[in-house]
Amino acid sequence: LSAIPAERARGRRAALSFATIAVVLGLPLWWKTTETYRAALPYADIDGLSQQPVQLVVPMAVVFAPGSVPGDLPRPLPFRDVQEMEISVNLRTSVTSRYEMRYRSTTAQEEAALAAATAREADAALYPLQDTTLGSLTMYVVPETSSLLPQGINVYVGKHRSALLRAGGGLAALQARLREVTQLMSFTATSIAAALSDRVPDGQLGPDARRNLKSSLGYEITFSLLNPDPKSHTVDWDIEGAVNRFVKPVLDKLSLVANFSVDSQILYYAVLGVTPRYDKESSSFLLSAHSLPHVINPVEARLGEHCA
């Protein structure tokens, strides 16, 4: 009988030991293995990003044709020069635009291209010879007596980030013209400030500035041809040719920042929902921009299906 209280006491101590082990070891282990992992964010480094200097670099080549080199050029060709301009976005942030200018003479191939009959033909011939660096500009300076530019026209802006400039007036006049054309083809202080003013915070980040951004860099563009009555209408379109001619050049420029896929589809028995108006000048039926939502809503469930 005397052993029964001892057995009970030993049982209580054992139960208490197991409970202690479960609380001391089991509870932290359970908490650690079931918690949601959250990586530590470098808040100080993120806040310091707003203090980092922002610099826009534009590689620029100034190419002189024979007879167009100003007499007061400071150094013999070729040489390099750098021009910088600070643009204030707000009280805390400024942007430095840096033009890395390279002055040189034309090559034999460029001289042959500049011998074209018109500025448009010269621009097309010079395109394969230009610098392909991202954001680069090329300015071709032609003699004052050149027939490439019509009388009274001093600048021709091409299609491929290049321009033809008529020489004359010395280096100061040429630099002023270069500055004007460069800002027209690249960016101005006003355009940079306007583009960044609502994206660069003055102080603390507000709720709108903390919105989540999509991580996907892929976009799908679908062209749809609606045929509400295939029994009465036989329709066809050269969508591949139109995409290659009008859409692909734009997407090639944007391919540096996102991936685009283009497809097309023909939807039968799809009612427009609105009545197009007839345009006499183009001899076609057109829809105004404010009517497009009324077209998309009835066929929204079928957009993106059966792509061809």
C-alpha positions, 0 to 999 in steps of 0.5 A: 500500500505504501508504494501506491502514493510513490507511484502516483507521485512518479506519474505526476512528475513524468506527466509534468516533465512531458508537458514541460518538454511539449511547451518548451520545445514543441510549441516553438518548433510548431510555431517556426515550422508553420509560420509564413516566411517573410523576407526582411526588406532593406527599408533604409536602402529602399528609401535611399533610392530616391536620393540616387542621382538619375542620369539620362545618357544620349550617345550622339554623333555629329558627322560633317560632310566635305565642305561643312566643317566650321572654320572656328572648330576648336579641335581637328576632327575627330574629337569627343565632347560632353554636355550636361544639363541638370533638370529639377523634378522636385525639391528632392530629385533632379535628373542630369541629361548627358549628351556624349557627342562625337564629332567626325567626318563622313566615311566614303559610304556616307558621302555616297549616301549623301549624294542622293537626290532627296533628303528622304533617299539619303535618310534611307541610305544612311540608316544601315550605316548609323550607330545602333546603340540604344537611344543614340542620335546621328546628325549629318551636317551638309554644306550650305549649298547642298541641294539635299535640303530645299531652299529655306529649309535648314533641318530634315529629321529622318525616320531612324533617329537621324537628321540632316542639318545645313551648315552656316553661321559658324560653330555657335549657330551650329551648336544652337541648331544641334541643341534644338534638334536634339531636344526635339528628337530626344527629350526636353527639360519640360518633358522630363519633369512632366513625365517624372513629377507624378512618379518621384515622391517629394517626401513620404510615399502615399497609398497611391505610390505603394500600389502593387505592380504586375510582375509579368512582362508579357502582353498578348495583342489580339485582332478580332474580325467580327462577322455577324452573318457568315451566310450573307457576308464573305469577309477576309483580311490580310491581317498578317501583312497589316501587322508586319507593316504597322504594328511590328515596327512599334513592337520591335521598339518596345521589345526591350521592356516587354514581350509581345505576342500577336494573334488574330481571330475571326468571330462568326455570328458576333453582333456589333451592338452598334451601327457604324457610320458611313464615311464618304471620304474613305468609302467605308463604315467607321466606329467612333472611339466612344462606341468601341466599349459597346462593341467589346461588351457583347463579344467580351466572352469570346475575345481571345478564343479560337485564335488563328 
